[in-house]
Each structure stands twice: as structure tokens, then as C-alpha cells.
Amino acid sequence: MSTAEFLKNNLTSVNRYFRKKRVLDAVKNRVQNNSCIVNVYRDDSNNVGDFYCAPHLYFDELKGNKLDIFEYKSPDKSIYQNWINQISENSLIIGGGGLLNRKCFEKQLKLFEYLNDNGKKTVIWGAGHNSKNKNDFGKISQYNINLKKFGLVGVRDYSMGESWVPCVSCMHSIFDNKFDEINEVGIIYHKDSTKNKQLLNKLNHYPSTSNTTNLEEMVSFIGKYRVIVTDTYHAMYWSMLLGKKVLVIPNSSKFYNFKYKPVFTTFDSFEEDIKKASTPDGILQECREINTKFAQKVFDYLNL
């Protein structure tokens, strides 16, 4: 890299840092209102799990009110100014998804924590920890934010001492469909794993898909197989909702705190571990009942 390129890259990084800081500071300096409700989450149409983990998709009281948690860092002034306005003017439903204990979301979550003291109504709904540090796998005992600074909290992590509210995507009617199992084992890759050509070639004799597909295709794929092997959280979760046996190749702390444990394995050894896998019945009904009850608490808190 030339000196000019190095300086240009560093200048871009510095400008990006100060732009994000200005956006967060602009929210802090605004008078905070609770005029309506906005659901803040990772609105990513290229990740089917992230996209469908938002409460606004499932409850009429919240329909259409959404905001991507990443838009605060957009270089487009109209986008980041809208982010400032939406956060400042509305009560916030934050989640779901792996927003906690993840550096790329920490500044936004710390901002929402701060706004509590300025009268902002905030709800965490189905969010969970998502550390990529392997030293944290199965060992996280606290979050990187103060949950006491939020008005109402339900996390998808079962053993963290907070109200357990599993991902709200269980409310989708697609899980009421019936599927005929046609094969034994299917693999669902995280989008990052689809870039590993060596891995894909090694396992190309297994039918597979990834979390870059759409909901209908992924759930239909899950329905066809008795056993699902995956390194994506929502493929694990949705497979359990459908009563499948699940084996997980963990790439984040998020897999370790679901109430019902999958078999943890690797892409090299999952064939030997299939016999260990089992999933209890009734998970779909349980998760729906919990979300329905939590929704009523949310609506009462937000005066809906």
C-alpha cells in the first residue's frame, strides 16, 4: 500500500468515527419523546434470521414501525438524520437478534441505556449475547449493558437471570405448515461459511442451503430432513420449533444459552455425533405462549 493510500484509508476511518459520534451525540442532546414506537434491530434482508427476528412483523400494534440499528453510521445525511429523529421522538423496542456483547452494536445499546434517564421508554425483546470470542463460548455470565436501565426486558438467553423471551420469529404462521421428511441429514450454512469453498466441496454430497435464502425456502428445507446440521442460530432455533434433531457448529456465544441444548460438534465430526441428537416436543407452543404474554406486558408498558 502506498503512503497516499494509507493516508486516505486512515482519513476515511477517522471521518467515519467522528460522523458516528456526531449522530449519537445529536440524539443525546435532543429532548426525548415517546410519541410513537419504533422497532430497532438489524434489518438485514440478506440474513433471513436477522430479518425475521423483529416483533413489528407479528403484532398489528407495531406493524411498519422499524429502524435498522446500523443506519446511524450511514454516510447519507438523510438516512442518519432520520435515525436521529426516529430514536429521539419514539419509544424503542430493541431486538431481537444477537445485539448484546457485540462490539458493532455496543455504542447504540449504550445510547439507549443512557436515554432511560431522559424519560425514554425502552423495551428489549428477544435480544441475546453474540460474542465471537471463543473464550466466551458457554461462559458469558453478564451483558455489556445495564439492563436495569431499560423499562422492560426479555432476552433469548435462558440462563442469564433475566426474563426468558425466545426469538419472536416463532410467531410466524409458516411453522404451522406440515412437511414430509424425505431424507436423513441436511446442512444449513451461515453466509460466512458459504465462502469456504474447501468446506463446501468436502460436504457436497449432503443437500444444503444457507441463511442467505428466504424464509420459505429455509423452513421448507428444514422440514424435509430428520437431522439439521448448522452454524446459524435461527436454523438451529427453527429446526427445534419443527421438532428436528439439531447439531450445531458454534461460531458465537449465542448458541450456548438457548433453553434446549443442541449437540455441539464440528463439520469434521458431526456424522459421528448424530446419534446423540434429540429434541423435545412442544417447543413451538412454549415459545409462542411466552412471546404472547410478553407482548401484553409491552403493550401495557407502552400504553397501546
C-alpha positions in Angstrom: 0.0 0.0 0.0 1.3 3.4 -0.9 1.6 6.3 1.5 -1.2 8.1 -0.2 -3.5 5.1 0.0 -2.6 4.6 3.7 -3.4 8.2 4.5 -6.6 8.1 2.5 -7.8 5.0 4.3 -7.0 6.4 7.7 -8.7 9.7 6.9 -11.8 7.8 5.8 -11.7 5.8 9.1 -11.3 9.0 11.2 -14.2 10.7 9.3 -16.4 7.7 9.8 -15.6 7.6 13.6 -16.5 11.3 14.1 -19.6 11.0 11.9 -21.0 8.2 14.1 -20.1 10.1 17.2 -21.9 13.2 16.0 -25.0 11.1 15.3 -25.0 9.6 18.8 -24.3 12.9 20.4 -27.1 14.5 18.4 -29.6 12.1 20.0 -28.2 12.7 23.5 -28.7 16.5 23.0 -32.2 16.2 21.8 -35.3 16.4 24.0 -36.6 12.8 24.2 -40.3 12.0 23.4 -42.4 8.9 23.3 -44.7 9.9 20.5 -45.0 6.5 18.9 -43.0 3.2 18.8 -40.2 2.1 16.6 -38.7 -1.3 16.5 -34.9 -1.1 16.3 -33.0 -4.2 15.1 -30.6 -5.4 12.4 -32.9 -5.1 9.4 -30.9 -7.2 7.0 -32.7 -8.8 4.1 -29.5 -10.8 3.3 -29.7 -12.7 6.6 -33.1 -14.4 6.9 -32.7 -14.8 10.7 -31.9 -11.2 11.4 -34.7 -10.0 9.2 -37.5 -12.1 10.8 -36.5 -11.6 14.5 -38.4 -8.3 14.8 -41.6 -8.0 16.8 -43.1 -5.4 14.4 -43.6 -8.2 11.9 -46.0 -10.2 14.1 -48.2 -7.8 16.1 -50.6 -5.3 14.5 -49.9 -2.7 17.2 -46.3 -2.5 15.9 -46.7 -3.0 12.2 -44.5 -0.9 9.9 -42.6 0.9 12.6 -38.9 -0.2 12.1 -35.4 1.1 12.1 -32.1 -0.5 11.2 -29.7 -0.3 14.1 -26.8 0.2 11.7 -28.3 3.3 9.9 -26.7 5.6 12.5 -23.4 5.1 10.6 -24.7 5.8 7.1 -22.8 8.4 5.1 -26.1 9.6 3.7 -27.3 12.6 5.7 -31.0 11.9 5.1 -30.6 8.4 6.5 -28.7 9.2 9.6 -30.8 12.3 10.3 -33.9 10.1 10.1 -32.2 7.7 12.6 -31.7 10.7 15.0 -35.3 11.7 14.6 -36.8 8.2 15.0 -34.7 7.5 18.1 -35.4 10.8 19.7 -39.1 11.0 19.0 -40.3 7.5 19.8 -40.4 4.7 22.4 -38.0 2.0 21.4 -38.4 -1.8 21.0 -34.9 -3.1 20.7 -34.4 -6.5 19.1 -34.5 -9.3 18.5 -31.2 -10.8 17.4 -27.7 -11.1 18.7 -27.2 -7.4 19.7 -25.6 -7.9 23.1 -21.9 -8.4 23.9 -21.1 -7.5 20.3 -18.8 -4.5 19.6 -20.6 -3.3 16.4 -23.8 -2.7 18.4 -22.4 -1.6 21.7 -22.4 2.2 21.0 -26.1 2.1 20.0 -27.1 0.0 23.0 -25.1 2.3 25.4 -27.0 5.2 23.9 -30.4 3.5 24.5 -29.3 2.8 28.1 -28.4 6.5 28.5 -31.8 7.7 27.2 -33.5 5.9 30.1 -32.6 8.9 32.4 -34.1 11.3 29.9 -37.6 9.6 30.0 -37.3 7.4 27.1 -39.4 4.2 27.2 -37.3 1.2 26.1 -38.0 -2.5 25.7 -35.5 -5.2 24.9 -37.4 -8.0 23.2 -35.7 -11.3 22.4 -32.2 -10.0 22.0 -29.2 -12.1 23.2 -25.5 -12.2 23.5 -23.4 -12.8 20.5 -19.7 -12.7 21.2 -17.4 -14.1 18.6 -14.6 -14.6 21.1 -14.2 -18.4 21.5 -13.1 -17.8 25.1 -16.7 -16.6 25.8 -18.4 -19.7 24.4 -20.5 -21.2 27.1 -19.0 -18.8 29.7 -20.8 -15.5 29.4 -22.4 -14.5 32.8 -23.2 -10.8 32.2 -24.1 -8.5 29.5 -22.2 -5.4 28.2 -25.0 -3.1 29.1 -27.0 -2.4 32.3 -30.4 -4.0 31.7 -31.8 -2.1 34.7 -31.6 1.0 32.5 -34.4 -0.4 30.3 -38.0 -0.3 31.0 -38.9 -3.8 30.1 -36.5 -6.7 29.3 -36.9 -10.1 27.8 -33.8 -11.9 26.5 -33.5 -15.0 24.4 -30.7 -16.3 26.7 -32.2 -18.8 29.1 -29.6 -18.8 31.9 -28.7 -15.2 32.3 -31.0 -14.3 35.2 -33.4 -12.3 33.1 -36.9 -13.0 31.8 -36.6 -15.6 29.0 -38.3 -14.5 25.8 -37.2 -16.6 22.9 -37.0 -15.1 19.4 -40.3 -13.8 18.3 -40.0 -15.4 14.8 -41.7 -18.4 16.4 -44.9 -16.4 15.8 -44.7 -16.7 12.1 -47.5 -18.9 10.6 -45.1 -20.8 8.4 -44.3 -23.0 11.4 -47.8 -24.4 11.3 -47.2 -26.0 7.9 -46.7 -29.7 7.7 -43.7 -31.2 5.9 -42.9 -34.7 4.7 -39.4 -35.8 5.7 -37.6 -37.1 2.5 -34.1 -37.6 3.8 -31.9 -38.0 6.8 -29.4 -35.1 7.0 -29.4 -31.5 5.7 -26.8 -28.8 6.2 -27.6 -25.1 6.6 -24.6 -22.8 6.4 -24.0 -19.4 7.8 -23.4 -16.9 4.9 -19.7 -16.7 6.0 -19.3 -20.5 5.6 -20.6 -20.3 2.1 -17.3 -18.5 1.2 -15.3 -21.6 2.3 -15.1 -23.5 -0.9 -13.0 -26.3 0.6 -15.7 -26.9 3.2 -18.5 -26.9 0.6 -16.6 -29.3 -1.7 -15.9 -31.6 1.2 -19.5 -31.9 2.1 -21.1 -31.5 -1.3 -22.7 -35.0 -1.1 -25.1 -33.6 1.6 -28.0 -31.4 0.5 -27.5 -27.9 1.8 -28.7 -24.3 1.9 -27.7 -21.1 3.8 -29.2 -18.3 5.8 -28.9 -16.0 2.7 -32.1 -17.7 1.3 -35.6 -16.6 2.0 -37.8 -17.8 4.9 -40.0 -20.1 2.9 -37.1 -21.9 1.3 -35.2 -22.3 4.5 -38.1 -23.6 6.5 -39.2 -25.9 3.7 -35.6 -27.2 3.6 -35.7 -27.9 7.4 -39.0 -29.7 7.0 -37.6 -32.2 4.6 -34.9 -33.6 6.9 -34.9 -35.5 10.2 -31.5 -34.0 11.2 -30.2 -30.5 10.6 -26.5 -29.6 10.9 -25.9 -25.9 11.0 -23.7 -23.0 12.1 -26.6 -20.4 12.1 -28.6 -19.5 15.2 -32.0 -19.3 13.5 -31.5 -22.5 11.6 -30.9 -24.1 15.0 -34.0 -22.4 16.5 -36.4 -23.0 13.7 -35.3 -26.6 13.4 -36.1 -27.1 17.1 -39.5 -25.4 16.6 -40.2 -28.1 13.9 -39.1 -30.9 16.2 -35.9 -31.8 14.3 -32.7 -33.2 15.7 -30.1 -30.4 15.6 -26.3 -30.4 15.6 -24.6 -27.1 15.9 -21.1 -25.9 14.8 -20.9 -22.8 17.1 -19.3 -19.6 15.8 -20.6 -17.3 18.5 -21.6 -17.4 22.2 -25.3 -17.1 21.1 -25.7 -20.9 20.7 -25.0 -21.8 24.3 -27.9 -20.2 26.1 -31.0 -21.5 24.4 -33.2 -23.4 26.9 -32.9 -26.6 24.9 -29.4 -27.6 24.1 -28.3 -28.9 20.6 -25.4 -31.3 20.1 -22.3 -29.2 19.7 -20.0 -30.6 17.1 -17.8 -29.7 14.1 -18.1 -30.0 10.4 -15.4 -32.8 10.6 -17.2 -34.9 13.3 -20.9 -34.3 13.0 -21.5 -37.7 11.4 -20.3 -39.4 14.5 -22.5 -37.2 16.7 -25.8 -37.6 15.0 -26.8 -40.5 17.4 -26.5 -38.0 20.3 -29.1 -35.6 19.0 -32.7 -35.3 20.2 -35.3 -32.5 20.5 -38.3 -32.5 22.9 -41.8 -31.8 21.7 -43.8 -28.7 22.3 -41.1 -26.0 21.8 -43.1 -24.1 19.3 -46.1 -23.8 21.5 -44.0 -22.8 24.5 -42.1 -20.1 22.6 -45.3 -18.7 21.2 -47.0 -18.6 24.6 -44.1 -16.7 26.2 -44.0 -14.1 23.4 -47.7 -13.6 23.5 -47.6 -13.0 27.3 -44.6 -10.7 26.9 -46.3 -8.7 24.1 -49.2 -7.9 26.5 -46.6 -6.6 29.1 -45.0 -4.5 26.3 -48.4 -3.1 25.2 -49.3 -2.2 28.8 -46.0 -0.5 29.4 -46.2 1.5 26.2 -49.9 2.3 26.7 -51.0 0.7 23.5 
